[in-house]
Amino acid sequence: MYLTKEAKEEIFKKHGKSEKNTGSAEGQIALFTFRINHLTEHLKKNRKDFNTERSLVKLVGKRRSLLDYLKKKDIIRYRAIVKELGLRK
């Protein structure tokens, strides 16, 4: 598996409030970003994998929704996570 328990805890520790708080918006956005990057690399090698392509589009939509929510609720946290992950606006 590409994402081990330790790697997931590290993502939540770095971007979330704590490694046990997996529900924070920043932690979820960081996890989605990791998964999106992984699927993007997979699709570069396997261009005709349409199921993965559909999953990637759905993940991007979920991340966009969380980013919109965070932007509406707390613009400072939104700007921090976008800058930290290097996302385009």
C-alpha positions in Angstrom: 0.0 0.0 0.0 1.3 3.4 -0.9 0.1 5.1 2.3 1.1 3.4 5.6 -0.4 4.2 9.0 2.8 6.0 10.0 2.8 8.1 6.8 -0.8 9.1 7.4 -0.1 10.0 11.1 2.9 12.1 9.9 0.7 14.0 7.5 -1.9 14.8 10.2 0.9 15.8 12.7 2.5 18.1 10.2 -0.7 19.8 8.7 -3.4 19.0 11.2 -3.9 20.0 14.8 -2.5 16.7 16.0 -1.9 13.2 14.7 -5.1 11.9 16.3 -7.3 14.7 15.0 -8.0 13.4 11.6 -11.1 15.5 11.0 -9.5 19.0 10.7 -9.9 20.6 7.3 -6.1 21.2 7.0 -5.4 17.6 7.7 -8.0 16.3 5.2 -6.7 18.7 2.5 -3.2 17.6 3.0 -4.2 13.9 2.8 -6.2 14.5 -0.3 -3.2 16.4 -1.8 -1.0 13.4 -1.1 -3.4 11.0 -2.7 -3.9 13.3 -5.7 -0.2 13.5 -6.3 0.1 9.7 -6.0 -2.8 9.1 -8.5 -1.3 11.7 -10.9 2.0 9.8 -11.0 0.1 6.6 -11.6 -1.9 8.1 -14.5 1.3 9.4 -16.1 2.4 5.7 -16.6 -1.1 4.3 -17.2 -2.9 6.7 -19.5 -5.9 4.5 -20.2 -6.8 3.8 -16.5 -10.2 5.6 -16.6 -11.3 4.4 -13.2 -8.3 6.0 -11.6 -8.9 9.1 -13.6 -12.5 9.3 -12.3 -11.3 8.8 -8.7 -8.7 11.6 -9.2 -11.4 14.0 -10.5 -13.6 13.2 -7.5 -10.7 13.7 -5.1 -9.9 17.1 -6.6 -13.6 18.1 -6.2 -13.6 17.0 -2.5 -10.4 19.0 -1.9 -11.8 22.0 -3.7 -15.0 21.8 -1.5 -12.9 21.7 1.7 -10.8 24.6 0.5 -13.9 26.7 -0.3 -15.2 25.9 3.2 -12.0 26.9 4.8 -11.8 30.1 2.8 -15.3 31.0 3.9 -14.7 30.2 7.6 -11.2 31.3 8.2 -9.2 33.0 5.4 -5.9 33.0 7.4 -6.0 29.2 7.8 -6.9 28.9 4.1 -3.9 31.0 3.0 -1.6 29.1 5.3 -2.5 25.7 4.0 -2.4 26.8 0.3 1.0 28.3 0.8 2.3 25.2 2.8 1.1 22.7 0.2 2.0 24.8 -2.8 -1.5 24.7 -4.3 -2.8 27.0 -7.0 -5.8 29.1 -6.1 
